Amino acid sequence: MGGDQVSLGNNTNPVMIGKQQRRWAIAMLVLGGTVLALASAALAEWKEKVLYSFQSGTDGATPAGGVVFDQRGNLYGATLDGGSSSCPSPQQCGTVYQLAPPAQKGGAWAETVLYVFKGHDQNDGASPEGGLVIDNAGNLYGTTGYGGSGPCILLGTAVGCGTVFELSPPAKQGDPWKETVLYNFQGGKDGYVPFGDLVFDRFGNLYGGTLYGGGLGYDHCNKFYGYCGTIFKLMPPKTKGGKWNEKVLYAFKGGKSGKQFGDGANPNGGLVLDSKGAVYGTTFYGGNEIGQCNGGDGGTGCGTVFQLSPPIGKADPWTEKQIHVFQDSHDGSHPATGLTFDAQGRLYGTTFSGGTVFRLTPIGSHWTETILHAFNSCENGCDPEGRVIFDGSGILYGTTYSAQSFSGTVFRLKPPAGKGGTWTLGVLYGFMGPPDGAQPAAGLIFNETGNLYSTTTQGGASSNCSFHGCGTVFEISP
């Protein structure tokens, strides 16, 4: 991983590195065939509606992240696959789509593919690896895991190192949206494979994470891609039409197999910022615990929650602090998504392995972890992979990728009535698999009436993605 090219060599496993990295440990845990399709939805408390089933081909497939609303009630998102097969990336080129609500109650939502990525050969991004964020002007921002003009090589093919893009609405209705590549990652000491949702600060800067790159910890993380990932900041130009500038705020080091302590590795994006400008997030690997989460081609360590504090002086670096290291059997491992703040400054998140919903409470300079719920049996869901959100009553909502009798669930956690009580789990909906959705892996959002919206990575009415479907956008309502 040096010089002017970032190469992954020619002896890597294309199946392993060709999969969307959010699915690190679950390639063999997808649909349980027709058994899941026969499960009863009797436990569901809310009603679900598939708003759109992706078709692959010129349409999208495999939604990447969740959805966002604009001011008119349109939904927007990105797909990892579909659109075009001309990109040399592990997946197809991917798309950005819009779903417009029906003009009349009970009508169908209308999907429009706003943009199809073109890939490295045309200096464009390829294969979005997260959801979108939207600004007040209706511009959309996101990341592609591959593509761009960067020098990364995969299996002997130039695929690019990934991009950050902007998609701007047309001045005249009916005209095409305009895509702009804001930054091309370069691999090596820079990032490689940007992943997860971006986040704005109040100055208009964008923050995100890359799974790989950073120039540190090559032997401690995924040996195929190299290095342990970065947290980056993208600063807008001072004049309209100028260049966005990128800065690597922190490069993770990972930790050696068998060592008790180590740095985080492979951040998930989905960052959150506090009022002082500190950045918080999770890493899927790293942190290390002897005898737990120890080694393998993907990485080592059970994962971490980290804090990045801004520099005191202009020349000072950002300072990283591990505020929690997961311990597998004790509190789960491998957080696969970002975090959520509550009004008291506490952080909430999930672990994919072990299936926990956790809370971190700041006490002085330390943080104390509380497990709010553990999906021990998978009967009511397991493998939570999306960010949790709150409603106005302090109730938590999230999704699980799998379940004993379903193809994933939407769940609710009600806080205890009194201090020291237990949080109460409710399964709002269990996905049934095609033609219903399957395997949700993104966070939820509310509309103004309290309905929830998100995506499933599989399922839907199309048969163009073999038996498991091409994915859906769904709504659930009380």
C-alpha positions in Angstrom: 0.0 0.0 0.0 2.5 2.6 -1.0 3.7 4.8 -3.9 1.3 6.3 -6.3 -1.1 3.3 -6.5 -3.0 1.6 -3.8 -3.1 -2.1 -4.8 -4.9 -5.0 -3.2 -2.9 -7.5 -5.2 -4.1 -10.4 -7.3 -4.5 -13.1 -4.7 -7.4 -11.7 -2.7 -10.7 -13.3 -2.3 -13.2 -11.5 -4.6 -16.1 -13.0 -2.7 -14.9 -11.6 0.6 -13.9 -8.1 -0.6 -16.7 -7.8 -3.1 -19.4 -7.8 -0.6 -20.8 -4.6 1.0 -18.7 -4.3 4.1 -21.6 -3.6 6.3 -22.4 -7.3 6.0 -19.0 -8.3 7.4 -20.0 -11.3 9.4 -23.4 -12.2 8.0 -23.0 -13.5 4.5 -24.3 -16.9 5.7 -27.1 -15.5 7.8 -29.4 -14.1 5.1 -32.8 -15.4 4.4 -33.7 -18.8 5.8 -35.5 -19.7 2.6 -39.2 -20.4 2.6 -39.3 -21.0 6.4 -39.2 -17.3 7.1 -41.8 -16.6 4.4 -44.2 -18.9 6.3 -43.8 -17.1 9.6 -46.8 -15.4 11.1 -46.9 -11.6 11.6 -49.2 -11.9 14.5 -46.7 -10.3 16.9 -46.6 -7.1 14.8 -48.2 -4.1 16.5 -48.0 -1.7 13.5 -49.1 -1.9 9.9 -46.4 -2.1 7.2 -46.6 -1.0 3.5 -43.9 -1.5 0.9 -43.7 1.8 -0.9 -41.3 0.6 -3.6 -39.6 -2.7 -4.6 -36.4 -2.2 -6.5 -36.0 -3.9 -9.8 -32.2 -4.0 -10.5 -31.0 -3.5 -14.1 -31.5 0.2 -15.0 -33.2 0.7 -11.6 -31.4 0.4 -8.3 -30.9 -2.6 -6.1 -29.8 -3.1 -2.5 -30.6 0.2 -0.8 -27.5 1.7 0.9 -28.6 3.3 4.2 -32.0 4.7 4.9 -34.0 7.6 3.4 -34.4 11.4 4.0 -37.4 13.7 3.4 -37.4 17.0 1.6 -39.8 19.8 2.5 -42.4 18.5 0.0 -42.5 15.0 1.4 -40.4 13.3 -1.2 -38.1 10.6 0.0 -34.5 10.2 -1.2 -31.9 7.4 -0.9 -29.1 5.6 -2.6 -28.6 2.0 -3.8 -25.4 0.0 -3.7 -26.2 -1.9 -6.9 -28.2 -1.5 -10.0 -28.2 1.4 -12.4 -25.5 0.2 -14.7 -23.0 -2.7 -14.8 -20.3 -0.7 -16.6 -18.3 0.1 -13.4 -15.3 -2.0 -12.6 -16.2 -2.0 -8.9 -17.1 -5.1 -6.9 -20.8 -4.1 -7.1 -22.7 -2.4 -10.0 -22.5 1.4 -10.3 -25.5 2.2 -8.0 -28.0 5.0 -8.1 -29.7 7.9 -6.2 -33.4 7.7 -6.3 -36.5 9.8 -5.4 -39.9 8.5 -4.2 -42.7 11.0 -4.6 -45.8 10.5 -2.5 -49.1 9.7 -4.2 -51.4 12.6 -5.2 -54.4 10.8 -3.7 -54.7 8.8 -0.5 -54.0 5.1 -1.2 -52.2 5.7 -4.4 -48.7 4.4 -5.3 -45.5 6.2 -4.6 -43.6 7.0 -7.8 -39.9 6.3 -8.1 -37.5 8.3 -10.2 -33.8 7.4 -10.7 -32.2 10.8 -10.3 -28.6 9.7 -11.0 -26.7 6.6 -12.1 -23.1 6.6 -11.2 -20.5 6.1 -13.9 -17.4 4.8 -12.0 -13.7 5.2 -12.0 -13.3 5.1 -15.8 -15.2 8.3 -16.1 -13.8 9.9 -12.9 -17.2 9.4 -11.1 -18.2 7.5 -8.0 -19.5 4.0 -7.9 -21.4 1.8 -5.4 -22.8 4.2 -2.7 -22.0 2.9 0.8 -24.4 4.9 2.9 -27.5 7.0 3.0 -27.9 10.7 2.1 -28.0 13.9 4.0 -29.9 16.9 2.7 -29.3 20.7 3.2 -31.8 23.5 3.3 -31.6 24.1 -0.4 -32.5 20.5 -1.2 -29.0 19.4 -2.2 -28.2 15.8 -1.4 -24.8 14.6 -0.2 -23.4 11.1 0.1 -20.5 8.7 -0.4 -19.5 6.0 -2.9 -17.3 3.2 -1.7 -15.5 3.0 -5.0 -15.0 5.1 -8.1 -13.5 8.5 -8.4 -10.1 9.4 -9.7 -8.1 7.9 -6.8 -5.3 5.3 -7.6 -6.8 2.3 -5.8 -6.4 -1.1 -7.6 -8.6 -4.1 -6.8 -7.7 -7.5 -8.3 -5.6 -5.8 -10.9 -8.3 -3.3 -12.0 -8.4 0.4 -11.3 -11.6 0.9 -9.3 -10.9 4.2 -7.5 -10.8 4.9 -3.8 -14.3 6.3 -3.3 -15.9 9.7 -3.4 -18.0 12.3 -1.6 -20.7 13.6 -4.0 -23.3 16.3 -4.1 -26.5 16.0 -6.2 -28.3 19.3 -6.8 -31.9 19.7 -7.9 -32.6 21.4 -11.3 -33.7 25.0 -11.6 -36.5 23.9 -13.9 -38.8 21.0 -13.1 -38.2 18.0 -15.3 -34.5 18.8 -16.0 -31.9 16.4 -14.7 -30.2 16.7 -11.4 -26.6 17.8 -11.4 -23.9 15.6 -9.7 -20.6 17.0 -8.5 -17.8 15.0 -7.0 -16.7 17.0 -4.1 -13.7 14.8 -3.2 -11.8 11.8 -4.6 -10.2 9.7 -1.9 -6.6 8.7 -2.6 -6.0 5.6 -0.3 -2.7 5.2 1.6 -2.5 7.9 4.2 -5.8 9.3 2.9 -9.0 7.3 3.3 -10.3 4.4 1.2 -13.9 3.2 0.9 -15.9 6.0 2.6 -18.7 4.3 4.5 -21.9 5.3 6.2 -23.9 8.6 6.4 -22.2 12.0 6.4 -23.1 14.7 9.0 -23.0 18.5 8.8 -21.7 20.8 11.5 -23.2 24.3 11.9 -20.6 25.8 9.7 -21.4 23.6 6.7 -18.5 21.2 7.1 -19.1 17.5 6.3 -17.7 14.7 8.5 -17.5 11.0 7.7 -15.4 7.9 8.0 -13.6 5.5 5.7 -13.3 1.8 6.4 -9.7 1.6 5.2 -6.8 3.8 4.5 -5.1 6.2 6.9 -1.6 4.7 6.6 -1.6 3.1 10.1 -2.1 -0.5 11.4 -1.7 -2.4 8.1 -1.0 -5.7 9.8 -3.7 -5.2 12.5 -6.8 -4.8 10.2 -8.2 -6.3 7.0 -5.1 -7.6 5.2 -6.8 -7.4 1.8 -7.5 -3.7 1.9 -4.9 -2.5 4.3 -4.8 0.1 7.1 -7.5 0.7 9.7 -9.6 3.6 8.4 -10.0 7.3 9.0 -12.3 10.1 10.2 -12.3 13.0 7.8 -13.6 16.5 7.5 -14.7 18.1 4.2 -14.7 21.9 4.2 -16.8 23.9 1.7 -15.2 26.5 -0.6 -15.1 30.1 0.5 -16.3 31.2 -2.9 -19.1 29.6 -5.0 -17.8 27.0 -7.4 -14.5 26.6 -5.5 -12.9 23.4 -4.3 -13.9 21.5 -1.2 -10.9 20.7 1.0 -10.5 17.4 2.9 -8.6 16.8 6.1 -7.9 13.5 7.8 -8.8 14.2 11.5 -7.7 10.8 12.7 -6.2 7.6 11.4 -7.0 4.4 13.4 -4.2 2.0 14.3 -6.1 -1.1 15.2 -4.5 -3.6 17.5 -2.5 -6.8 17.2 -4.2 -10.1 17.7 -3.7 -11.5 21.2 -3.1 -8.1 22.8 -5.4 -6.8 25.5 -5.4 -3.2 24.4 -5.5 -1.5 21.0 -6.9 1.3 19.0 -10.2 1.2 17.1 -10.4 -0.1 13.5 -12.8 0.4 10.6 -15.1 3.2 11.6 -18.7 3.0 10.5 -19.5 6.5 9.6 -22.8 7.8 11.0 -21.0 10.3 13.3 -22.6 12.7 15.8 -21.2 16.0 17.1 -21.7 17.6 20.4 -22.1 21.4 21.1 -18.4 21.8 21.5 -17.5 20.3 18.1 -16.3 16.9 19.4 -17.0 14.0 17.1 -18.4 10.6 18.3 -18.7 7.3 16.5 -18.0 3.6 16.5 -15.5 1.2 15.0 -16.5 -2.3 14.0 -13.2 -3.8 15.0 -10.4 -2.8 17.3 -10.1 -2.0 21.0 -9.0 -5.6 21.6 -9.8 -8.1 24.4 -7.5 -11.1 24.9 -9.4 -14.3 23.8 -12.4 -12.4 22.5 -12.9 -11.2 18.9 -9.4 -12.2 18.3 -8.0 -12.3 14.7 -9.3 -13.2 11.3 -9.0 -11.8 7.8 -11.5 -9.1 8.5 -9.8 -7.6 11.6 -9.3 -8.1 15.3 -10.9 -6.7 18.4 -14.5 -6.3 19.5 -15.0 -2.7 18.5 -15.1 0.6 20.2 -17.0 3.9 20.8 -14.6 6.9 20.3 -14.5 10.6 20.9 -12.5 13.0 18.8 -11.9 16.4 20.4 -11.0 19.4 18.2 -7.6 21.0 18.6 -7.0 23.8 21.1 -4.6 25.6 18.8 -4.6 25.7 15.0 -1.4 23.6 14.8 -2.6 21.0 17.4 -4.0 17.7 16.3 -7.5 16.3 17.0 -7.4 14.1 20.1 -8.9 10.6 20.1 -10.2 8.9 23.2 -11.8 5.5 23.5 -14.8 6.0 25.7 -15.8 2.3 25.5 -14.3 -1.0 24.4 -16.7 -3.8 23.8 -16.1 -7.2 25.5 -18.2 -9.6 23.4 -19.7 -12.0 26.1 -20.2 -9.1 28.5 -21.9 -6.5 26.3 -21.8 -7.6 22.7 -19.3 -6.7 20.0 -18.9 -5.1 16.6 -21.1 -2.0 16.5 -22.2 -1.7 12.9 -23.6 1.8 12.9 -23.4 5.2 14.4 -24.7 6.8 17.7 -27.6 8.9 18.9 -27.5 11.6 21.6 -30.4 12.2 24.0 -31.2 15.6 25.6 -29.0 14.7 28.6 -25.9 14.2 26.5 -26.0 10.4 26.8 -25.1 8.2 23.8 -27.1 5.3 22.4 -26.2 2.6 20.0 -26.3 -1.1 19.0 -23.9 -4.0 18.7 -24.3 -6.4 15.8 -22.7 -9.4 17.4 -24.4 -10.3 20.6 -27.2 -8.0 19.7 -27.4 -5.3 22.3 -28.8 -1.8 22.6 -26.6 0.2 24.9 -26.4 3.6 26.5 -23.2 5.5 27.5 -23.5 8.1 30.3 -20.8 10.7 30.9 -19.7 10.9 34.5 -16.8 13.3 34.8 -14.1 12.3 32.4 -15.4 8.7 32.1 -18.4 7.1 30.5 -20.5 4.3 32.0 -22.2 1.7 29.9 -25.7 0.3 30.5 -27.2 -2.5 28.4 -30.9 -1.5 27.8 -31.7 -4.7 25.9 -30.0 -7.9 24.7 -31.5 -9.8 21.8 -30.3 -13.1 23.3 -32.5 -15.7 21.6 -33.3 -14.0 18.3 -36.9 -14.7 18.9 -37.7 -11.0 18.8 -34.9 -10.0 16.6 -31.1 -10.1 16.5 -28.2 -8.5 14.7 -29.2 -4.9 15.0 -27.4 -2.9 12.3 -29.1 0.4 12.1 -29.0 3.6 14.2 -31.6 4.0 16.9 -33.9 7.1 17.1 -36.1 8.7 19.8 -39.7 9.9 19.6 -40.9 12.9 21.7 -41.7 10.6 24.6 -38.2 9.2 25.0 -39.0 5.8 23.3 -36.3 4.3 21.2 -36.9 2.8 17.8 -34.6 0.6 15.6 -34.3 -2.4 13.3 -32.8 -5.8 13.5 -31.3 -7.5 10.5 -32.5 -11.0 11.5 -35.0 -12.8 13.7 -35.9 -16.3 14.5 -39.2 -16.3 12.6 -38.8 -13.2 10.5 -36.5 -11.6 7.9 -35.7 -8.8 10.4 -37.8 -6.6 12.6 -38.7 -3.0 13.6 -38.6 -2.7 17.3 -39.5 -0.2 20.1 -37.9 0.1 23.5 -39.9 1.9 26.2 -38.0 3.4 29.1 -38.9 2.3 32.6 -41.5 4.2 34.6 -39.2 4.5 37.6 -35.5 4.8 38.2 -33.7 1.5 38.0 -36.5 -0.3 36.1 -36.1 -2.2 32.8 -36.7 -1.0 29.3 -39.6 -2.9 27.6 -39.2 -4.4 24.1 -42.0 -4.4 21.6 -41.8 -5.8 18.1 -43.7 -3.4 15.8 -43.3 -5.4 12.7 -41.6 -8.6 11.5 -40.6 -8.7 7.8 -41.8 -11.7 5.9 -39.4 -11.8 2.9 -40.5 -11.5 -0.8 -42.8 -9.9 -1.8 -42.4 -8.1 1.6 -39.1 -6.6 2.6 -36.2 -8.5 4.2 -33.0 -7.7 6.1 -33.3 -4.1 7.2 -29.9 -2.6 7.9 -30.5 1.1 8.2 -32.0 3.5 10.8 -35.5 4.8 10.8 -37.0 8.3 10.3 -40.3 9.8 11.4 -42.7 11.9 9.3 -44.8 14.6 10.8 -47.6 12.2 11.7 -45.4 9.6 13.5 -45.1 7.0 10.7 -41.7 5.4 10.3 -39.7 5.0 7.1 -36.6 3.1 6.0 -35.3 0.5 3.7 -34.6 -3.3 3.5 -31.5 -4.5 1.7 -33.4 -7.5 0.3 -37.0 -8.7 -0.3 -39.6 -7.0 -2.5 -41.6 -8.0 -5.4 -38.8 -8.3 -8.0 -37.3 -11.6 -9.0 -34.3 -9.9 -10.8 -32.0 -10.4 -7.8 -32.6 -14.2 -7.4 -34.8 -15.5 -4.6 -34.0 -12.8 -2.0 -35.3 -9.8 -3.9 -33.7 -6.4 -4.7 -34.7 -4.5 -1.6 -37.5 -2.1 -0.6 -38.5 1.2 0.9 -41.2 0.7 3.5 -43.5 2.6 5.8 -44.9 1.4 9.1 -47.7 3.2 10.9 -49.5 2.8 14.2 
